Amino acid sequence: MPEPVIAQKKPVAVEVEAGKTYYYCTCGKSDNQPFCNGAHKGGAFAPMAWTAPETKTAYLCGCKHTGNAPLCDGTHKGL
């Protein structure tokens, strides 16, 4: 699989609602980061459906290299 584009080297803080499903951008090309806008079409990537377990501020990965997608795990620090 090809490498995703690094959208940014820091997490994206977003307010999420418990039980709501969000579509996380895995390719890094969306201009609606960290969410998918369809920019992946025609490529090897697809959005990742993620249902928020609770209402809170979630820190979603901006570099697209996390091992805990869609949540940031600090991988951006080594890129």
KOLTORVO-653419 format. One record per residue (C-alpha): y, z, x; residue in three letters. Coordinates in Angstrom, 2 decimals. Example, Ala and Ser with C-alpha at 12.3 -4.5 7.8 and 13.67 -1.06 7.14 Angstrom:
! residues 2
+---------+---------+---------+-------+
|      c2 |      c3 |      c1 | gulum |
+---------+---------+---------+-------+
|   -4.50 |    7.80 |   12.30 |   ALA |
|   -1.06 |    7.14 |   13.67 |   SER |
+---------+---------+---------+-------+
! end
This chain:
! residues 79
+---------+---------+---------+-------+
|      c2 |      c3 |      c1 | gulum |
+---------+---------+---------+-------+
|    0.00 |    0.00 |    0.00 |   MET |
|    3.52 |   -0.75 |    1.28 |   PRO |
|    5.94 |    2.02 |    2.20 |   GLU |
|    8.51 |    2.99 |   -0.44 |   PRO |
|   12.23 |    2.60 |    0.21 |   VAL |
|   13.85 |    5.91 |    1.18 |   ILE |
|   16.39 |    6.35 |   -1.60 |   ALA |
|   17.92 |    9.42 |    0.09 |   GLN |
|   16.87 |   12.10 |    2.56 |   LYS |
|   17.31 |   15.07 |    0.26 |   LYS |
|   15.95 |   16.17 |   -3.11 |   PRO |
|   17.60 |   15.25 |   -6.39 |   VAL |
|   18.39 |   18.23 |   -8.64 |   ALA |
|   17.78 |   17.37 |  -12.29 |   VAL |
|   17.69 |   19.42 |  -15.46 |   GLU |
|   14.32 |   18.95 |  -17.15 |   VAL |
|   13.05 |   20.09 |  -20.53 |   GLU |
|    9.64 |   21.73 |  -21.06 |   ALA |
|    7.09 |   19.34 |  -22.51 |   GLY |
|    9.24 |   16.24 |  -22.00 |   LYS |
|    7.77 |   13.36 |  -19.98 |   THR |
|    9.88 |   11.77 |  -17.26 |   TYR |
|    9.15 |    8.59 |  -15.31 |   TYR |
|    9.70 |    9.19 |  -11.61 |   TYR |
|   10.56 |    6.22 |   -9.39 |   CYS |
|    7.92 |    5.77 |   -6.67 |   THR |
|    9.33 |    2.62 |   -5.03 |   CYS |
|   12.79 |    3.96 |   -4.12 |   GLY |
|   14.58 |    0.88 |   -5.49 |   LYS |
|   15.81 |    2.29 |   -8.81 |   SER |
|   19.57 |    2.68 |   -9.17 |   ASP |
|   18.81 |    5.55 |  -11.58 |   ASN |
|   17.25 |    7.89 |   -8.99 |   GLN |
|   15.04 |    9.83 |   -9.20 |   PRO |
|   13.94 |    8.04 |  -12.36 |   PHE |
|   12.48 |    4.57 |  -12.80 |   CYS |
|   14.63 |    1.68 |  -14.04 |   ASN |
|   12.02 |   -1.06 |  -13.61 |   GLY |
|   13.17 |   -2.21 |  -10.15 |   ALA |
|    9.53 |   -2.05 |   -8.96 |   HIS |
|    8.45 |   -4.97 |  -11.16 |   LYS |
|    6.54 |   -7.62 |   -9.28 |   GLY |
|    5.60 |   -5.19 |   -6.51 |   GLY |
|    2.86 |   -2.73 |   -5.67 |   ALA |
|    4.60 |    0.32 |   -7.17 |   PHE |
|    4.58 |    1.80 |  -10.66 |   ALA |
|    6.49 |    4.75 |  -12.11 |   PRO |
|    4.83 |    8.14 |  -12.16 |   MET |
|    4.73 |    9.91 |  -15.52 |   ALA |
|    5.46 |   13.63 |  -15.12 |   TRP |
|    5.71 |   16.20 |  -17.89 |   THR |
|    7.96 |   19.13 |  -17.10 |   ALA |
|    6.05 |   22.41 |  -17.39 |   PRO |
|    9.20 |   24.39 |  -18.17 |   GLU |
|   12.91 |   23.94 |  -18.83 |   THR |
|   14.69 |   24.36 |  -15.52 |   LYS |
|   16.39 |   22.63 |  -12.62 |   THR |
|   13.71 |   20.62 |  -10.81 |   ALA |
|   14.14 |   19.26 |   -7.30 |   TYR |
|   12.58 |   15.82 |   -7.31 |   LEU |
|   11.82 |   13.94 |   -4.12 |   CYS |
|   14.49 |   11.47 |   -3.04 |   GLY |
|   12.71 |   10.12 |    0.05 |   CYS |
|    9.56 |    9.04 |   -1.85 |   LYS |
|    7.29 |   10.44 |    0.87 |   HIS |
|    6.48 |   13.89 |   -0.59 |   THR |
|    2.90 |   15.06 |   -0.75 |   GLY |
|    3.68 |   16.84 |   -4.04 |   ASN |
|    5.19 |   14.05 |   -6.16 |   ALA |
|    7.44 |   14.09 |   -7.95 |   PRO |
|    8.61 |   17.40 |   -6.50 |   LEU |
|   10.26 |   17.66 |   -3.09 |   CYS |
|    8.14 |   19.30 |   -0.39 |   ASP |
|   10.61 |   18.95 |    2.50 |   GLY |
|    9.01 |   15.83 |    4.00 |   THR |
|   12.48 |   14.24 |    4.22 |   HIS |
|   13.33 |   16.59 |    7.09 |   LYS |
|   10.94 |   14.71 |    9.37 |   GLY |
|   12.00 |   11.17 |    8.46 |   LEU |
+---------+---------+---------+-------+
! end
